[in-house]
Amino acid sequence: MIDTVRSRAAELLKSGEVSVVVGYREGRRRELAVPHFVRDVADVDALVLDPFCSGGLAVFATREAVSQGAAFVATPQDIRSLRVLVQEGQITSENVRIIGFACQAPGNPAGEIRLLEGSRLEDFDNVIECAADNNIAAEVARIMAMPPEERWRFWRAEFDKCVRCYACRAACPMCYCAECIADRNLPQWIETTARPRGNFAWNLIRAWHLAGRCTLCGACERACSEGIKLTLLNAMLAAEVRDAFDYVAGFGCADEAGVFASFKDSDKEEFLIDG
Amino acid sequence: MARIGVFVCHCGENIARTVDVKKVVDAAAQLPGVAVASDYRYMCSEPGQRMIADTIRENRLTGLVVAACSPQMHEKTFRRAAASAGLNPYLVEMANIREHCSWVHENRDEATAKAIDIVSMMVAKVRQDEPLSSVKVPVTCRALVIGGGISGIEAALSIADSGVEVVLVEKEPSIGGHMAQLGETFPTLDCSQCILTPKMVEAAQHPNIRLMTYAEVEKLDGFVGNFKATIRRKARYVDADLCTGCGACLEKCPVKKVPSAFDENLGPRTAIYRPFPQAVPNKPVIDAAACLKLTKDACGICSKVCPTGAIKYDDAASVITEDFGAVIVATGYDVLAAAEFGEYGYGKYADVVTSLQFERMESASGPTGGKIIRPSDGAEPRSIVFIQCCGSRDEARGRPYCSKICCMYTAKHAMLYKHKVHDGQAYVFYIDVRAGGKNYEEFVRRAVEKDSALYLRGRVSHVYREGGKLVVKGVDTLAGEAVEVKADLVVLATAVTPRAGAVALAQTLGISYDTYGFYSEVHPKLRPVETSKAGVYLAGACSAPRDIPDAVASGAAAAAKALSILSAETLEREPTVARVNDATCVHCGNCIAACPYDAIEDFEVRDRAGNLIKVIARVNESVCQGCGVCVALCRSKSIDLAGFNDRQIYSQIDALSAW
């Protein structure tokens, strides 16, 4: 399988379709695969593909990086992230190629990997469910079943751990703002000290800013040194967006506006009296 | 350093009754940055305004808080007063201690404390205010009138007469609207066409009016003073420039049995047709669905008989865009499909007709040549039952409103029937007779007293056929008994409804509409022809059922309003508009998609050599309405709203909440 990945990468580079292939190489430990940027065909042999390739490479899909063409060794969530980035005008889909794979048990050495058919973003219109989504759905249901006080305690305990290192932001493909609201100080929207008020503000505002955009790639949670359940938080808002607007991030068409920037006649208007 | 003046108004007793004004003044005087605080009984009065202006000058004030009523009410007044004293008007803030405080509270102490809070917030805000200057926008001096009925014609003529160019778009092949269908008009009984056609001709010949019939507005972009309309001209299949209106084609067309919509399906028309003989322009169009040449590639007779070669079977629809400064919507009304009234036998019995069908019968140019007949056998009806409020004032059918015109035209119908059939008897079932209008009540009394129409107060339960007659079963609520009337003809006064497609057009134009689909005025009493969209005005029955005098009056009123925009070279607009921070915008496109006014567009940032640095969002100041949707959506807070910027809002919140 890795041969296929390497030969695809070499092909894309040789043909000039892309100037860089963003994939994985072996880390220092067996359970680690780290991002690898292949710009030279000779370098493709360093690419690896195993259950430790955890996804999240879409974070490298910046306007600048993709402008000369870039290919991504991408999980289904990464593919969805790339689609959101296209939708938000950060990258253009002609410049993106995909070497897609799905792992049925990420992180488990025995996890089975299969390659996904397709090369361009448009080829992946139907990459919908993945195992991770279902696991998180069960967790969302468990939290939502808690009484509000208990849920409050749960999140309070989670956010108390936050040290405000902003690693989540750095790892997130959707956090591409030139200046984050957390860094604004006129006015200061979010208290910068790592204490409950600021921590709540930061984590909730980040979750809000990802509502309808987060594809649950999990990069933030993996990056978090304190193990805050960020994917769960994002999944809860994703569930709200899906219920309210029948919308799942990464499945929209490229020319469709984001869910909060658009209005459909079918939108529920439960906030209106008699809506 | 800030030198702020706080002026607290008593509003007579309106504020002072509930709020201790002196206490508010004392508290305001203690606020940081406040140089002067005082109160006055009527701040908006001439002496009140003079006091403000004098204080600004004497104390060299840098900001002003007027604690009084809603900014809707008097913000402009005080801004003007400040400007007269040399202070930038946007350094004036209103603290609304009337609508938001004194009017809604009873406890004096609590209301006073709240008033102090409101004043503190506005003082905090005014300290962050920056001087702004109004945005000037050029105006395209042309008007678009949508709908060529009587109100649209009136609006177009009024505008054109004052020297401004007008494009009058009508979706039918001829202008004239419903009024062209009518026989005679209440309360004077003058013939509808006789008074209408001169106006139609005047509109067609007016040097400042361009008629665009058989066309529809598809899209409206832009904003007041600078609209861009996309208009679709349907295929006529007849070259209007070559056609002389001789009518040879109409005579020879072999397809003669297409139901005429103009005659309310009571009579036939040909496949190549003009809606009525006095049509303007008097040039036919081909009904592509009925024409043998266009459907089966047979026939082609019209082309052969046309002396000028005007027939063009290969004609196609075309789309044009034109610029306008103002738009008048005069799309009129429909009448409720009588099919809804199964109990009255409409559709089942040929002799149950709608009042618009009756109008066509009564019209000298109608399908019966002005003779009132029973459609089933052509006989003259000896008795007619008119049923009013068919669908109107009917909560059960979702139309609780009154259609306004039915009482009058029913009286007219009863009267005209009597004039034509002297020994005939008209019965009218009614709920109330509403005859509020000049000479209207007298007109109805004439129908009753001189022309012996029998008015029965009550509803009809059902109509059925027995022998050769229609039996109308109803109740006379005044006599308190059930009644049964045998009639030859039953006429249903069906409700006036919004045009089919009215809602879609409203969405195209960006104007609001009510539950039924009638277009909404911005204020039902004081701004009756303006819509919520600046530069778009309403005329005629598209906003509510209207009779001819009302429709004409509203057409002229809409024209006057449109002219107030078109008569200026530039428009001044509020400077409270959104601005994008070029340095931090990442062009995610959210604001562009969300802006309800299409005021935000891509902007290419280039260096001096012309190399593209990046693309960002840019607000068109002349389009922006300052609604703030973009500000709320922008994740990196790269958009701010002048006059309501984040620092101002934050300072207000800070003033209220001691963290």
Chai-1 contact restraints between the chains, C-beta under 6 A:
chainA,res_idxA,chainB,res_idxB,connection_type,confidence,min_distance_angstrom,max_distance_angstrom,comment,restraint_id
A,E88,B,C588,contact,1.0,0.0,6.0,A-B,restraint_1
A,E88,B,G589,contact,1.0,0.0,6.0,A-B,restraint_2
A,G89,B,H587,contact,1.0,0.0,6.0,A-B,restraint_3
A,G89,B,G589,contact,1.0,0.0,6.0,A-B,restraint_4
A,Y176,B,V586,contact,1.0,0.0,6.0,A-B,restraint_5
A,C177,B,V586,contact,1.0,0.0,6.0,A-B,restraint_6
A,C177,B,R635,contact,1.0,0.0,6.0,A-B,restraint_7
A,C177,B,S636,contact,1.0,0.0,6.0,A-B,restraint_8
A,A178,B,T584,contact,1.0,0.0,6.0,A-B,restraint_9
A,A178,B,V586,contact,1.0,0.0,6.0,A-B,restraint_10
A,E179,B,T584,contact,1.0,0.0,6.0,A-B,restraint_11
A,E179,B,S636,contact,1.0,0.0,6.0,A-B,restraint_12
A,I181,B,K637,contact,1.0,0.0,6.0,A-B,restraint_13
A,R184,B,K637,contact,1.0,0.0,6.0,A-B,restraint_14
A,P187,B,D646,contact,1.0,0.0,6.0,A-B,restraint_15
A,P187,B,R647,contact,1.0,0.0,6.0,A-B,restraint_16
A,P187,B,Y650,contact,1.0,0.0,6.0,A-B,restraint_17
A,H209,B,R635,contact,1.0,0.0,6.0,A-B,restraint_18
A,A257,B,A593,contact,1.0,0.0,6.0,A-B,restraint_19
A,G258,B,N590,contact,1.0,0.0,6.0,A-B,restraint_20
A,A261,B,N590,contact,1.0,0.0,6.0,A-B,restraint_21
A,A261,B,A593,contact,1.0,0.0,6.0,A-B,restraint_22
A,A261,B,A594,contact,1.0,0.0,6.0,A-B,restraint_23
A,S262,B,A593,contact,1.0,0.0,6.0,A-B,restraint_24
